[in-house]
């Protein structure tokens, strides 16, 4: 995963400021909470919400398409 400061997902353009496409988990912290979510393209994101607001601080790449069962 790499750090991000952009306003859009670099993979699909989903706005970082929008509601997460899918929430995976939410964890309280001393200053707010950490939210793991998936973008519309499938990339995993870590969002931090604290007194400074909510922001994407790390994200992975889109999930690879499932290849399906092996051909025999």
Secondary structure as UniProt FT lines:
FT   TURN            10..12
FT   TURN            16..17
FT   STRAND          22..28
FT   STRAND          33..38
FT   TURN            40..41
FT   STRAND          44..50
FT   TURN            51..52
FT   STRAND          53..59
//
